[in-house]
Amino acid sequence: MPKIERFEDLICWQKARELANVVYDLTERATFSRDARLRGQLQGAAGSVMHNIAEGFDSGSKPEFIRFLKMARRSASEIQSEIYLACDRKYITEQERQRTYNLATESKRLINGMINHLRGKSKNDGN
């Protein structure tokens, strides 16, 4: 397995970047022009997922990196909640909500895997 030298090498960061771009693509539509607050909340949370992973990577310690990963995971959950409102308000379709929700779920799964790796736990530890 190649050594990870940059945050860009982390699969969880790559997935978070994909999620952020999907969120930005959705929120830059005219349907969101009436709701700058929700648009800003979604964009902020989307950026927060990838930025916290990057910041944590360079934090200098495993506990600090884990702390930043947990913040990233919470931001992915925030996206999941906010896109329900976006769908309820008809800013996005149910299909778009589901796709975005699934990307956020995948991001959280990868973040959890990184947290477990940093804690020295294997996938079979049950944590």
N, C-alpha and C positions, 0 to 999 in steps of 0.2 A: 504494500500500500504506500503510495507516494506521500511524502511529508507535506502537511498543510502549512504553507508559509505566509499566506495572505488571506484575509477574510473572504476575498472573492473565490477562493478555493472551496469554501464551505458550501455543501449542498443546501443546507438550511438557508443560507444567505441568498443563494441563487433562486430558490423557490420563493423567498420573501420578495425578491426583486420582481419576479414574474407576477406575484400577487399585487405588488404596488402598481405595476404598469397596467394591469387589468382594472384596478380601482380607478386610476387616473383616466383611463380610456372611458370608463363608464361615467365618471363625474364631470368630465369636460363636455358632455352633451348639453344641448339646450334645455332638456327637461330638468336639469339641476340648476339652471340659472335663477329659478325662483326661490331656491333654498341654499343660499350661500353657506349657512351655518352647517347643515348636514354635509354638504360638499367638502367644506374645510375639515370637519371632523373625520370624515372618511379618508381624505387625503393625508391628514396628519397621522392617523392610526396606521395607514399603509406605509408611510415613510418610516414610522417608528419601528415597525417590525424589522425592516432591513437595517436601519441605522443603529438600533440597539445591539443587533448581532455584531455589526462591524465594530462598534465602540467597545463592546465586551471582549471581543477578540484581542484588542490591544490594551486591555485593562491591566495586564501584568500578573493576574493571579486567577486560579481556578474558581475560588469562591466569588470573586468579583465578576468573572465571566458568566457564571451561573446566574448571578443576580440580574445581569443585563439580559440574559436569555429568558428569564422569567418575565421581565418587562416586555420583551418582544412577543412572548406567548400571550400575554394579557392583551396586547394591542391587536393581535390576530383575532382574539375573542371579541374585542370591541368592534372590529370590522364585521364579524359574523352577526352581531346584534344590529348594527347600523344598517346593514343591507336589507334586513327585514323591513325596517321603516322605509327605506328607499323603494322597496318593492310595493309595500302598502300604499305609498304615495304615488305609485305608477311612474316612478322615475326610471325604473329598470323592470325587465320582465322576470317572471318566475324562473325561467331557464337561466338568465344572467345571474340571478340571486343564487341559484343552486351551484352554478359553476364557480362563482366567487367564494361561496361558503366552502365548497370542496377544496379549493386552493388554500384557503385559510386553515382548514383542517389538516391538509397535507403539510403546510408550514409548521403547524403546532406539533405534528407527529415528528417531523425532522428536528425541531427544536428540542423536544423531549428526548429524542435519541442522543442529541449532543449533550444535554444535561446528564443523562445516564452515563455517557462515555466519560465525561469529565469527573463524575463521581466514582468511576471505576466499576460501574455495574454493567452486567451483560443484559441482553434482551430477555434472557431466561430467568432473571432475578425476580421478576414480577413487580418491579417498581418503575 
